[in-house]
């Protein structure tokens, strides 16, 4: 089908009414890959993102070079797993307006909506994804690039997403892997130890934590429901900086969102 175009309207938002019906894709990069373990021959790499707009479920594809053929192959992988969408949304970069991709989408009867490049107001999903990928790559230098991609995918899909009010994996499958009530029923009962033995004493960059809610009432939750990443740890480990918060937070006012860290 013939590609359509969004106008440069700041009020335009990408929405969907059904899962896996409308997907969007973007290219992150290039970025230097010399800081990561890889067998790549080139000095730079790219990450192709494919996201279901309704559930925010995301798949990441790494490559040293991204062209229309690579995008087509990646979309085929997505279609095999999640089915063919009705609409594909992307920017109007040269890889997306290539005749190879045009023909492929026409054969699949998929409408292609093109957004002008650098129009972040119209593609907020990609904007947030790029911010997350930048943090992931910065926090994991020295590790395998393919492991980073896998863990980054898990972080995007299993963590709470404010836009949808749950995790993408929960909305996509109908099952929340971290449902507290379900896990408490399946977990064998054991005696509760003194609180001090369960207190986390060391913190690492990339840990997902809950921050204490000082405004909660007596019967309310003592911590915010949305986890945040630790982006900096003080020298003695008593103070940390959290994402979207320029100030320091004392370690006694946070607790681990789940055992271990997505990054380590």
N, C-alpha and C positions, 0 to 999 in steps of 0.2 A: 504494500500500500504506500501511497505517496506520503513522505514525511510532512508533519505539520510543525508549525513554529509557535512558540510562546512569544508574546510581545514583551517589551521591557516594562513590565508592570509590577511594582513592588507588592501589590496586593495578591498576586498570584501565588497559590500554594499547591504543592503536589499532594494530592489526597487519593484514597482508594476506599471502596466500600466492601471489598471482598479480598480474601487472601490469595496471593499468587496470580491476581488478575492484572495488576499493573506493577511493573518493576522499573527501577532506575539503575543506571550504571555510570561509573565515572572512573577516571584514571588518576591515581595518585603518583606523583613523581614528575621528573626523575629525582632520585636521591642516591648518594654515594653508598656503595655496598662494600667498600673496603673495610668497614668497621664490623662486618659480620662474617660468620663462617659460611663459606659458599664456594662452589666450584665454577662460578660464573667467570666468563672471559672478559666481559665488559666491566667498566668501572662504575656504571650506574645501573639502577634497576627501577622497575615500576610495579605498582600494585593495581590490578583491575578490581573494582568493587561491583558487585551485583546485589541489589537490595530489593526485597519485596516491600512495597510501600505500606501495605496494610499492617503487616506484622513486624516490620523492620528487620526481618531475618536476613542475614547478610552472608555472602560467600566471597572470599578473597582469593585472587589468582595472581601469583608473582611471576614476573618475566623480566628478562634483560631488555626485551624490546617488545612493545605492544603495537600491533598493526591490526587491520581489519580481520585477517585470518585468525589471529589469536583471540580476538573478541568473539568471532563466530564459534570457534572451538569451545570457548568458555561458556557461551550461551547454550550450546548444545549439551554441555555437562549439566547446566542448571535445568534445562527443559526435561532432560531424562529423569532427574530427581523430583522436580516440583511441577512438571507439566508446562505446557505452552501458555504464556500470558496473552492477553489481548492487546496490551500496550507496552511499549518500551520507551523510556524517557532517558535522554542523554543530552550532553552539550553538542554543539555543532563543530567539534574538533575534526580534523582531517580523517582520523581513524573511523569515526562514526558516519561520515558522509561518503565513504569509499563505496564504489559500485558493488564490490563483493558483498558487503554487509547489506546494502540496499536490496540486492537480488535475493539474498537469503531471507530477509524479513518479509519480502514480497511473496516468496514461495510459502512461507509459514503463515501468511495472512495476518501479520502482526503490525499494528499501527506504530509508527515511529514519530514521537514528538521530540523536536529539537529545541533546546534552550540555548540562547546566546552564551558563549563562554564568559566566565567571570561574573555571571548574574547570580550571585549567591543568595539573593533574596528569593529567587524562584526555586532554588535547589538547596534548601536548608539541610536536607538529609545528607547530601554529599559534603556539605560544609562541616557538619558535626563529625562525619566519618573521618574526614581528613585531619581534624583536630585530634581524634582518638588515635589514628595511625601515627601521627607525629609523636605523640607521647609514648606509644608502644615501641617505636623504633629507637627513641632516645633512651628509654629505660632498659633496653635489652641489647645494647652494643656488646659485641664479643660472642654472641650466641648464634646458632644456626638460623639463617634467614627463613628456612622452611618451618622450623619449630616456632619462630616468632609469628609467622603467618597463621599457623594452626592455633596457637594460644590467643592471638589477636581475634580470630574468629570466635573462639569460645567466649572471650570476654565480651564481645559485642552481642552475642546471642544469648548468653546465660545471665548477664547482669540486668538489673532493673533498668528499664528505659522510661524516662519521665513522660515522653510523648504519648506512649500507649498505656502507661500505668502498670506495666508488668514486664516480664522478660520476653524478648522475641520468641525464644524457644517454647515458652509456655503458651503464647498466643497462637503460634504456628501448629503446635501438636495437641494443645488442650491439656497438657500435663506439665506441671512445674517441678523440675528436678529438685528444687530447693524449697518445696512447700514445707513449712515448719511443722504443721499439724500432721501431715502424712508421715514425715520422717520420724516424728516423736512416737508415733504408733508402732513403727517398724523397729525402732532402736531398742535393744534390750535394756531393761531397767537396771540401774546401779545406784549405789549410795552416793549422795552428793557430798563432795569434799568441801573443805573450807574454801570460801570465795577467793582467798589469796592464792590458792594453788592453781586456780583457773585464770588468773590475771596474766594477760600477755605482757611480758617484760621487755621484749626487743621488737623493734619495728624495722621494716625494710621498704625501700622505694618500690612503689607499685602495689603495696598491700591495700586491700579493699576493707574499709572500716566504716562503722557507724559513729556519728558524733552525738554527744549528750544533748538532749533537748531540755534546756533550763526553763522553758516556759510551760512544760507539761504539768497537768494537774495531778492530784494524788493518785488517781487510778489510771492515768494515761501512761503511754510508753515513755520510758526514760531516755530513749534514743530516737533520733530521726529514722524514718523507714528507708530512706534512700542512701545507699553506701557511697562513699567517696574514696578516691585514690589518694595515697600518700605520695606527694611529689618531692618532698625533701624531709630529711631527718636531721635533728640537731646533733651536735658532737657527742653528747652524753645520752642521747636517745630519749630524753624526757620530753622534748618538744618536737612537733612535726608540723609540716605545712600540707594542707589538703587542696585538691583541685578546686578552682573557682573561689579560693579564699587566700588572699595575700598575707594574712596574719598567721601567727604561730598558735597552735593548739596543744595544750598539755596532754600527755599520754593518758592521764587518769580520766580524761573526758572522752575517750574513744574506746571502742571495742572491735575486735576482729569480726568482719562480716561472715567469714567462713574459714575453716581450717586451711592453712597454707595460703599462698599467693598465686595469682594467675601467672605471674611472671617468673617464678622460681620453682 
